[in-house]
Amino acid sequence: MGFEAGLKTIVVATDLDGRSEAALEYGRKIAGAYGARIVLSYGLDPLDYASVDTVPGAVLRTMPEAARAVLHKMSEELSRQGIHSHSDVRQGTVVQTLLDVAKQYEAGLIVMGSEGRKGAGVIAVGAITEELVRRAQCPVLAVSADWNAGPFRPTPGGPVLLALERNEATAAAVACAVSLAERFQRPLFVVHARTAAEASAFLNPGATTLNDFGIRAPKGIDVRCLVKDGRPEDAVSNAIEQHRPSILVLGVKRSSGSGGVHGTAFSLLAGSRVPVLCVPAEAGEPDAQASTALHAMSH
């Protein structure tokens, strides 16, 4: 099932102290554009209250009610904006709660917030979000709390930036990026860092076409292909600084093939305030679509 076909429900991870406001704003925009409903998910992690001496019993008893009150207020605001929503409060670890909620409601997207200030950083790229991205069957969007602040504010009408790597999720990431560009009428900028093998094969960046990446240029959408040499993290970071996109889309592998802990996707997630949409391969088609999408570059 493709991105558009599956985007009937969006799960937004929420909290009680306002850190999820940016995530909810992005979830609202996407839901409005695709006619999707939003499930507001709140997880009460038992590990947060392992020491009962530090948390009054009354607080523990009233926490679910407090969460429901906050979520009810969020839901009312969404309703006023014409977006159907539903809240779900349950106890469990953050990752498992979001996975369970997404599975129950057959979500096509999970949106979560990060602290910001230094990019997504450890909050979004640590154990919690890495596990979520690797295990989720749908795309995961991480939104920094200060994504729209100061010098990091996206250019009005900023482009959708698609970071391409050769992996099993390439075709799914392409489909997501093209769909977002069409729905929001934004330019689509495609950035690809040539590998040493590609460079040694005398592949000319200037001659690389969108067809080489299997990308159908949407009618009326400005599409640009940016091919660079060097590390993917550097190429994408430079493109973000230069073009100030509204969102970064990238395909993620289930396991890292790099020497680092997180791989390229998580390096970008940790270093950018731009909202990052991590797209897994579509179920049942891990390699074939990616091979098709990049066929021309391989021959």
Contacts in CASP RR format, 6 or more apart in sequence:
PFRMAT RR
TARGET T0000
AUTHOR 0000-0000-0000
METHOD contacts of the structure
MODEL  1
MGFEAGLKTIVVATDLDGRSEAALEYGRKIAGAYGARIVLSYGLDPLDYA
SVDTVPGAVLRTMPEAARAVLHKMSEELSRQGIHSHSDVRQGTVVQTLLD
VAKQYEAGLIVMGSEGRKGAGVIAVGAITEELVRRAQCPVLAVSADWNAG
PFRPTPGGPVLLALERNEATAAAVACAVSLAERFQRPLFVVHARTAAEAS
AFLNPGATTLNDFGIRAPKGIDVRCLVKDGRPEDAVSNAIEQHRPSILVL
GVKRSSGSGGVHGTAFSLLAGSRVPVLCVPAEAGEPDAQASTALHAMSH
1 282 0 8 1.000
2 172 0 8 1.000
2 175 0 8 1.000
2 282 0 8 1.000
3 108 0 8 1.000
3 139 0 8 1.000
3 172 0 8 1.000
3 175 0 8 1.000
3 176 0 8 1.000
3 179 0 8 1.000
3 279 0 8 1.000
4 34 0 8 1.000
4 175 0 8 1.000
4 179 0 8 1.000
6 106 0 8 1.000
6 108 0 8 1.000
6 138 0 8 1.000
7 30 0 8 1.000
7 34 0 8 1.000
7 36 0 8 1.000
7 108 0 8 1.000
7 109 0 8 1.000
8 36 0 8 1.000
8 37 0 8 1.000
8 106 0 8 1.000
8 108 0 8 1.000
9 36 0 8 1.000
9 37 0 8 1.000
9 38 0 8 1.000
9 39 0 8 1.000
9 105 0 8 1.000
9 106 0 8 1.000
9 107 0 8 1.000
9 108 0 8 1.000
10 27 0 8 1.000
10 30 0 8 1.000
10 31 0 8 1.000
10 36 0 8 1.000
10 37 0 8 1.000
10 38 0 8 1.000
10 39 0 8 1.000
10 107 0 8 1.000
10 108 0 8 1.000
10 109 0 8 1.000
10 110 0 8 1.000
10 111 0 8 1.000
11 38 0 8 1.000
11 39 0 8 1.000
11 41 0 8 1.000
11 98 0 8 1.000
11 101 0 8 1.000
11 102 0 8 1.000
11 105 0 8 1.000
11 107 0 8 1.000
11 109 0 8 1.000
11 110 0 8 1.000
11 111 0 8 1.000
12 20 0 8 1.000
12 23 0 8 1.000
12 24 0 8 1.000
12 27 0 8 1.000
12 38 0 8 1.000
12 39 0 8 1.000
12 40 0 8 1.000
12 41 0 8 1.000
12 110 0 8 1.000
12 111 0 8 1.000
12 112 0 8 1.000
13 20 0 8 1.000
13 23 0 8 1.000
13 41 0 8 1.000
13 42 0 8 1.000
13 94 0 8 1.000
13 98 0 8 1.000
13 110 0 8 1.000
13 111 0 8 1.000
13 112 0 8 1.000
13 113 0 8 1.000
14 20 0 8 1.000
14 23 0 8 1.000
14 24 0 8 1.000
14 40 0 8 1.000
14 41 0 8 1.000
14 42 0 8 1.000
14 70 0 8 1.000
14 71 0 8 1.000
14 74 0 8 1.000
15 42 0 8 1.000
16 42 0 8 1.000
16 66 0 8 1.000
16 67 0 8 1.000
16 70 0 8 1.000
19 113 0 8 1.000
19 115 0 8 1.000
19 145 0 8 1.000
20 112 0 8 1.000
20 113 0 8 1.000
21 145 0 8 1.000
22 113 0 8 1.000
22 143 0 8 1.000
22 144 0 8 1.000
22 145 0 8 1.000
22 146 0 8 1.000
22 147 0 8 1.000
22 148 0 8 1.000
23 111 0 8 1.000
23 112 0 8 1.000
23 113 0 8 1.000
23 141 0 8 1.000
23 143 0 8 1.000
24 40 0 8 1.000
24 74 0 8 1.000
24 111 0 8 1.000
25 143 0 8 1.000
26 111 0 8 1.000
26 141 0 8 1.000
26 143 0 8 1.000
26 275 0 8 1.000
27 38 0 8 1.000
27 109 0 8 1.000
27 111 0 8 1.000
27 141 0 8 1.000
28 38 0 8 1.000
28 78 0 8 1.000
28 81 0 8 1.000
28 83 0 8 1.000
30 36 0 8 1.000
30 109 0 8 1.000
30 111 0 8 1.000
30 141 0 8 1.000
31 37 0 8 1.000
31 38 0 8 1.000
31 78 0 8 1.000
31 83 0 8 1.000
32 81 0 8 1.000
32 82 0 8 1.000
32 83 0 8 1.000
33 183 0 8 1.000
33 184 0 8 1.000
34 183 0 8 1.000
35 83 0 8 1.000
36 109 0 8 1.000
37 83 0 8 1.000
37 84 0 8 1.000
37 85 0 8 1.000
37 86 0 8 1.000
38 78 0 8 1.000
38 83 0 8 1.000
38 84 0 8 1.000
38 85 0 8 1.000
38 86 0 8 1.000
39 85 0 8 1.000
39 86 0 8 1.000
39 87 0 8 1.000
39 88 0 8 1.000
39 101 0 8 1.000
39 105 0 8 1.000
39 107 0 8 1.000
40 71 0 8 1.000
40 74 0 8 1.000
40 75 0 8 1.000
40 85 0 8 1.000
40 86 0 8 1.000
40 87 0 8 1.000
40 88 0 8 1.000
41 87 0 8 1.000
41 88 0 8 1.000
41 97 0 8 1.000
41 98 0 8 1.000
41 101 0 8 1.000
42 67 0 8 1.000
42 70 0 8 1.000
42 71 0 8 1.000
42 87 0 8 1.000
42 88 0 8 1.000
42 89 0 8 1.000
42 90 0 8 1.000
43 67 0 8 1.000
43 89 0 8 1.000
43 90 0 8 1.000
43 91 0 8 1.000
43 92 0 8 1.000
43 94 0 8 1.000
43 97 0 8 1.000
44 63 0 8 1.000
44 64 0 8 1.000
44 67 0 8 1.000
44 89 0 8 1.000
44 90 0 8 1.000
44 91 0 8 1.000
44 92 0 8 1.000
45 91 0 8 1.000
45 92 0 8 1.000
45 93 0 8 1.000
45 94 0 8 1.000
45 97 0 8 1.000
46 91 0 8 1.000
46 92 0 8 1.000
46 93 0 8 1.000
47 93 0 8 1.000
49 55 0 8 1.000
49 60 0 8 1.000
52 60 0 8 1.000
64 89 0 8 1.000
67 89 0 8 1.000
68 87 0 8 1.000
68 89 0 8 1.000
71 87 0 8 1.000
71 89 0 8 1.000
72 87 0 8 1.000
74 85 0 8 1.000
74 87 0 8 1.000
75 85 0 8 1.000
75 86 0 8 1.000
75 87 0 8 1.000
78 84 0 8 1.000
78 85 0 8 1.000
79 85 0 8 1.000
86 105 0 8 1.000
88 101 0 8 1.000
88 104 0 8 1.000
88 105 0 8 1.000
90 97 0 8 1.000
90 100 0 8 1.000
90 101 0 8 1.000
91 97 0 8 1.000
94 128 0 8 1.000
94 132 0 8 1.000
95 128 0 8 1.000
95 131 0 8 1.000
95 132 0 8 1.000
95 135 0 8 1.000
98 110 0 8 1.000
98 112 0 8 1.000
98 132 0 8 1.000
98 136 0 8 1.000
99 132 0 8 1.000
99 135 0 8 1.000
99 136 0 8 1.000
101 107 0 8 1.000
102 108 0 8 1.000
102 110 0 8 1.000
102 136 0 8 1.000
102 137 0 8 1.000
102 138 0 8 1.000
103 137 0 8 1.000
107 138 0 8 1.000
108 138 0 8 1.000
108 139 0 8 1.000
109 138 0 8 1.000
109 139 0 8 1.000
109 140 0 8 1.000
109 141 0 8 1.000
110 132 0 8 1.000
110 136 0 8 1.000
110 138 0 8 1.000
110 139 0 8 1.000
110 140 0 8 1.000
110 141 0 8 1.000
111 140 0 8 1.000
111 141 0 8 1.000
111 143 0 8 1.000
112 124 0 8 1.000
112 129 0 8 1.000
112 132 0 8 1.000
112 140 0 8 1.000
112 141 0 8 1.000
112 142 0 8 1.000
112 143 0 8 1.000
113 123 0 8 1.000
113 124 0 8 1.000
113 142 0 8 1.000
113 143 0 8 1.000
113 144 0 8 1.000
113 145 0 8 1.000
114 120 0 8 1.000
114 121 0 8 1.000
114 123 0 8 1.000
114 124 0 8 1.000
114 129 0 8 1.000
114 142 0 8 1.000
114 143 0 8 1.000
114 144 0 8 1.000
114 145 0 8 1.000
115 121 0 8 1.000
115 123 0 8 1.000
115 124 0 8 1.000
115 144 0 8 1.000
115 145 0 8 1.000
116 123 0 8 1.000
116 144 0 8 1.000
116 145 0 8 1.000
116 146 0 8 1.000
116 147 0 8 1.000
116 273 0 8 1.000
117 145 0 8 1.000
117 146 0 8 1.000
118 271 0 8 1.000
119 144 0 8 1.000
119 270 0 8 1.000
119 271 0 8 1.000
119 272 0 8 1.000
119 273 0 8 1.000
120 129 0 8 1.000
120 142 0 8 1.000
120 144 0 8 1.000
120 269 0 8 1.000
120 270 0 8 1.000
120 271 0 8 1.000
120 272 0 8 1.000
120 273 0 8 1.000
120 276 0 8 1.000
121 269 0 8 1.000
121 270 0 8 1.000
121 271 0 8 1.000
122 270 0 8 1.000
123 129 0 8 1.000
124 142 0 8 1.000
124 144 0 8 1.000
124 269 0 8 1.000
124 270 0 8 1.000
125 262 0 8 1.000
125 266 0 8 1.000
125 269 0 8 1.000
125 270 0 8 1.000
126 262 0 8 1.000
129 140 0 8 1.000
129 142 0 8 1.000
129 269 0 8 1.000
130 262 0 8 1.000
130 266 0 8 1.000
132 140 0 8 1.000
133 140 0 8 1.000
133 252 0 8 1.000
133 265 0 8 1.000
133 266 0 8 1.000
133 278 0 8 1.000
133 280 0 8 1.000
134 252 0 8 1.000
134 254 0 8 1.000
134 255 0 8 1.000
136 280 0 8 1.000
137 280 0 8 1.000
137 283 0 8 1.000
138 280 0 8 1.000
139 172 0 8 1.000
139 176 0 8 1.000
139 277 0 8 1.000
139 278 0 8 1.000
139 279 0 8 1.000
139 280 0 8 1.000
140 277 0 8 1.000
140 278 0 8 1.000
141 247 0 8 1.000
141 275 0 8 1.000
141 276 0 8 1.000
141 277 0 8 1.000
141 278 0 8 1.000
142 269 0 8 1.000
142 275 0 8 1.000
142 276 0 8 1.000
142 278 0 8 1.000
143 275 0 8 1.000
144 272 0 8 1.000
144 273 0 8 1.000
144 274 0 8 1.000
144 275 0 8 1.000
146 152 0 8 1.000
146 273 0 8 1.000
147 154 0 8 1.000
147 273 0 8 1.000
147 274 0 8 1.000
147 275 0 8 1.000
148 154 0 8 1.000
152 244 0 8 1.000
152 273 0 8 1.000
152 274 0 8 1.000
153 244 0 8 1.000
154 244 0 8 1.000
154 245 0 8 1.000
154 246 0 8 1.000
154 274 0 8 1.000
155 243 0 8 1.000
155 244 0 8 1.000
155 245 0 8 1.000
155 246 0 8 1.000
157 186 0 8 1.000
157 246 0 8 1.000
158 186 0 8 1.000
158 187 0 8 1.000
158 243 0 8 1.000
158 244 0 8 1.000
158 245 0 8 1.000
158 246 0 8 1.000
159 181 0 8 1.000
159 186 0 8 1.000
159 187 0 8 1.000
159 188 0 8 1.000
159 189 0 8 1.000
159 222 0 8 1.000
159 243 0 8 1.000
159 245 0 8 1.000
159 246 0 8 1.000
160 177 0 8 1.000
160 180 0 8 1.000
160 181 0 8 1.000
160 184 0 8 1.000
160 186 0 8 1.000
160 187 0 8 1.000
160 188 0 8 1.000
160 189 0 8 1.000
160 245 0 8 1.000
160 246 0 8 1.000
160 247 0 8 1.000
160 249 0 8 1.000
161 189 0 8 1.000
161 191 0 8 1.000
161 236 0 8 1.000
161 239 0 8 1.000
161 240 0 8 1.000
161 243 0 8 1.000
161 245 0 8 1.000
161 247 0 8 1.000
161 248 0 8 1.000
161 249 0 8 1.000
161 274 0 8 1.000
162 173 0 8 1.000
162 174 0 8 1.000
162 177 0 8 1.000
162 188 0 8 1.000
162 189 0 8 1.000
162 190 0 8 1.000
162 191 0 8 1.000
162 249 0 8 1.000
162 250 0 8 1.000
163 173 0 8 1.000
163 191 0 8 1.000
163 192 0 8 1.000
163 232 0 8 1.000
163 235 0 8 1.000
163 236 0 8 1.000
163 248 0 8 1.000
163 249 0 8 1.000
163 250 0 8 1.000
163 251 0 8 1.000
163 268 0 8 1.000
164 170 0 8 1.000
164 173 0 8 1.000
164 174 0 8 1.000
164 190 0 8 1.000
164 191 0 8 1.000
164 192 0 8 1.000
164 213 0 8 1.000
165 192 0 8 1.000
165 193 0 8 1.000
165 232 0 8 1.000
165 250 0 8 1.000
165 251 0 8 1.000
165 264 0 8 1.000
166 195 0 8 1.000
166 290 0 8 1.000
166 294 0 8 1.000
167 251 0 8 1.000
167 252 0 8 1.000
167 253 0 8 1.000
167 281 0 8 1.000
167 290 0 8 1.000
168 253 0 8 1.000
168 281 0 8 1.000
168 286 0 8 1.000
168 287 0 8 1.000
168 290 0 8 1.000
169 251 0 8 1.000
169 252 0 8 1.000
169 253 0 8 1.000
169 279 0 8 1.000
169 280 0 8 1.000
169 281 0 8 1.000
169 290 0 8 1.000
170 251 0 8 1.000
170 289 0 8 1.000
170 290 0 8 1.000
170 293 0 8 1.000
170 294 0 8 1.000
171 281 0 8 1.000
171 282 0 8 1.000
171 285 0 8 1.000
171 289 0 8 1.000
171 290 0 8 1.000
171 292 0 8 1.000
171 293 0 8 1.000
172 251 0 8 1.000
172 279 0 8 1.000
172 280 0 8 1.000
172 281 0 8 1.000
172 282 0 8 1.000
172 289 0 8 1.000
173 249 0 8 1.000
173 250 0 8 1.000
173 251 0 8 1.000
173 279 0 8 1.000
174 213 0 8 1.000
174 214 0 8 1.000
174 215 0 8 1.000
174 293 0 8 1.000
176 249 0 8 1.000
176 277 0 8 1.000
176 279 0 8 1.000
177 188 0 8 1.000
177 190 0 8 1.000
177 249 0 8 1.000
178 188 0 8 1.000
178 215 0 8 1.000
178 216 0 8 1.000
178 218 0 8 1.000
180 186 0 8 1.000
180 247 0 8 1.000
180 249 0 8 1.000
180 277 0 8 1.000
181 187 0 8 1.000
181 188 0 8 1.000
181 218 0 8 1.000
181 221 0 8 1.000
181 223 0 8 1.000
182 218 0 8 1.000
182 221 0 8 1.000
184 246 0 8 1.000
185 221 0 8 1.000
186 221 0 8 1.000
186 246 0 8 1.000
187 221 0 8 1.000
187 222 0 8 1.000
187 223 0 8 1.000
187 224 0 8 1.000
188 215 0 8 1.000
188 217 0 8 1.000
188 218 0 8 1.000
188 221 0 8 1.000
188 222 0 8 1.000
188 223 0 8 1.000
188 224 0 8 1.000
189 223 0 8 1.000
189 224 0 8 1.000
189 226 0 8 1.000
189 239 0 8 1.000
189 243 0 8 1.000
189 245 0 8 1.000
190 210 0 8 1.000
190 213 0 8 1.000
190 215 0 8 1.000
190 223 0 8 1.000
190 224 0 8 1.000
190 225 0 8 1.000
190 226 0 8 1.000
191 226 0 8 1.000
191 227 0 8 1.000
191 228 0 8 1.000
191 235 0 8 1.000
191 236 0 8 1.000
191 239 0 8 1.000
192 208 0 8 1.000
192 213 0 8 1.000
192 225 0 8 1.000
192 226 0 8 1.000
192 227 0 8 1.000
192 228 0 8 1.000
192 235 0 8 1.000
193 227 0 8 1.000
193 228 0 8 1.000
193 229 0 8 1.000
193 230 0 8 1.000
193 231 0 8 1.000
193 232 0 8 1.000
193 234 0 8 1.000
193 235 0 8 1.000
193 236 0 8 1.000
194 203 0 8 1.000
194 205 0 8 1.000
194 227 0 8 1.000
194 228 0 8 1.000
194 229 0 8 1.000
194 230 0 8 1.000
198 297 0 8 1.000
199 229 0 8 1.000
203 297 0 8 1.000
205 227 0 8 1.000
205 228 0 8 1.000
205 229 0 8 1.000
206 227 0 8 1.000
208 225 0 8 1.000
208 227 0 8 1.000
208 297 0 8 1.000
209 225 0 8 1.000
209 296 0 8 1.000
210 216 0 8 1.000
210 217 0 8 1.000
210 223 0 8 1.000
210 225 0 8 1.000
211 296 0 8 1.000
212 294 0 8 1.000
212 296 0 8 1.000
212 297 0 8 1.000
213 225 0 8 1.000
213 293 0 8 1.000
213 294 0 8 1.000
213 297 0 8 1.000
214 292 0 8 1.000
214 293 0 8 1.000
214 294 0 8 1.000
214 295 0 8 1.000
214 296 0 8 1.000
215 223 0 8 1.000
215 293 0 8 1.000
217 223 0 8 1.000
226 235 0 8 1.000
226 239 0 8 1.000
228 234 0 8 1.000
228 235 0 8 1.000
228 238 0 8 1.000
232 264 0 8 1.000
232 268 0 8 1.000
233 264 0 8 1.000
233 267 0 8 1.000
233 268 0 8 1.000
236 248 0 8 1.000
236 250 0 8 1.000
236 268 0 8 1.000
237 268 0 8 1.000
237 271 0 8 1.000
237 272 0 8 1.000
239 245 0 8 1.000
240 248 0 8 1.000
240 272 0 8 1.000
240 274 0 8 1.000
244 274 0 8 1.000
245 274 0 8 1.000
246 274 0 8 1.000
246 275 0 8 1.000
247 274 0 8 1.000
247 275 0 8 1.000
247 276 0 8 1.000
247 277 0 8 1.000
248 268 0 8 1.000
248 272 0 8 1.000
248 274 0 8 1.000
248 275 0 8 1.000
248 276 0 8 1.000
248 277 0 8 1.000
249 277 0 8 1.000
249 279 0 8 1.000
250 264 0 8 1.000
250 265 0 8 1.000
250 268 0 8 1.000
250 276 0 8 1.000
250 277 0 8 1.000
250 278 0 8 1.000
250 279 0 8 1.000
251 265 0 8 1.000
251 278 0 8 1.000
251 279 0 8 1.000
251 280 0 8 1.000
251 281 0 8 1.000
252 265 0 8 1.000
252 278 0 8 1.000
252 279 0 8 1.000
252 280 0 8 1.000
253 265 0 8 1.000
254 280 0 8 1.000
254 281 0 8 1.000
256 262 0 8 1.000
256 263 0 8 1.000
256 266 0 8 1.000
257 263 0 8 1.000
258 264 0 8 1.000
262 269 0 8 1.000
262 270 0 8 1.000
265 278 0 8 1.000
268 276 0 8 1.000
269 276 0 8 1.000
269 278 0 8 1.000
281 287 0 8 1.000
281 289 0 8 1.000
281 290 0 8 1.000
282 289 0 8 1.000
291 298 0 8 1.000
END
